[in-house]
């Protein structure tokens, strides 16, 4: 049921101008940049100055009050809060969002606005480009070590998961380890129903408050660990699980980031269980950390043995054990060089040493379960015949310009890789390819030299990858406009370069396969569509 008073409170905050774009205008670009560096002092100073200035407009006073109270955990006069919230003041107090003490008001939780990113559906109601999230106040406003039951707001990992989640409409979606509820709230915009799970009762309570503030009624909150609360398969599953690898010997544990298991066991168990919780044709998008050791070619794609599920692993960052320990000890608010810091660092380093860990990887794990109702053209039991693949790639370049969202790019890549998994050399040779319109070619010359010393191809979308080309591949890319098959182009290039056409075709098949897998070359749409609609040949 909708909590109508809470929804009214959310609308009141929206009408007051308490939104991300308006806040950036209110205190300026330099202060916004300071907040990105976790420095709240300039913003607090600006808001305090506005409230202390009797000539400030009512609109500015409302913005300052909302930001100080909900964003920066500061005490504000009750009169200013009444002016901001009006009749919703009592609703906020009853929900535990504010505490009134004589003439002063504090907010025990952070209540922050979030401007929807590209790709997320809009247009449901006034203010629908904005969300309000309830979480605990964190290191932005307190120098103290965080409590173990801390409920994190929208952080960097959460924003990453938002950006890579596909937004097509689905029947049932699930957010595993919902935390403050941001993923569930966004899923509700393109899902008939959402199931949000968490092992933390506190997180579920705050997520329900967020849903009420945003007038969202289609989320069912379930308590339990990871996938245990799911009683039915879902069409889309997302998870930003507590993936931080924490030594069991340390007291520095947080429910929102530490799953209470040794090493990367939590994400291993989660990823291996996901396929059985997806409907035929269902998808999942997860974040995770996992350990890498010398001599072991081990990654999430090797953990999932379901033959009907493709697994695409993108490794985005790898840290050595010392750098990894520094990152997460600092995240917990422990002062550097303190006794607690030194003890935690020792515990982390020793823990990784027991498993001979060389590096810890952060990445995305995307799974697509094939539709078992669609028969294949082949009688073979090979997974590749069904376009099922299991691949791990390391892509550490920053995302490029993705006007339609990174999720759309990844969806395209997965569709292409599914086709490649089922396509043999002959099919690739008979396929026409088109170069992606975002590509830029760079030729590097030694001054005075007639020929380039190197040729590179740079993507303008996706992850902005750069590829080295030889003369033949550069020639192929230059004419790849969908009119000639690879075989036809290879024949023409072989004549021009005076090389064996069969050898050149074999070379280009392998090279084009690699560029195609990265989204730089696109097979004609008929090839990809045919690979997903194969029928049995009697």
Secondary structure, 3 states (H helix, E strand, C coil): CCCHHHHHHHHHHHHCCCCHHHHHHHHCHHHHHHHHCCCCHHHHHHHHHHHHCCCCCHHHHHHHHHHHHHHCCCCEEHHHHHHHHCCHHHHHHHCCCCEEECCEEECCCEEEEEECCCCCCCCCCCCCCEEEEEECCCCCCCCCCCCCCCCCCCCHHHHHHHHHCCCCCEEEEEEECCCCCHHHHHHCCCEEEEEEEECCHHHHHHHHHHHHHCCCCCEEEEECCCCCCCCCCEEEEEECCCECCCCCCCCCCCCCCECCCCCCHHHHHHHHHHHHHEEEEEEEEEEEEEEEECCCCCCHHHHCCCCCEEEEEEEEEEECHHHHHHHHHHHCCCCCCCHHHHHHHHHHHHHHHHCCEEEEEEEEEEEEECCCCCCCCCCCCCHHHHCCCEEEEECCCCCCCCCCCHHHHHHHHHHHHHHHHHCCHHHHHCCEEEECCCCEEEEECCCCCCCCCEEEEECCCCCCCEEEECHHHHHHHHHCEEEEEHHHHHHHHHHHHCCCHHHHHHHHHHHHHHHHHCCCEEECHHHHHHHCCCCCCC
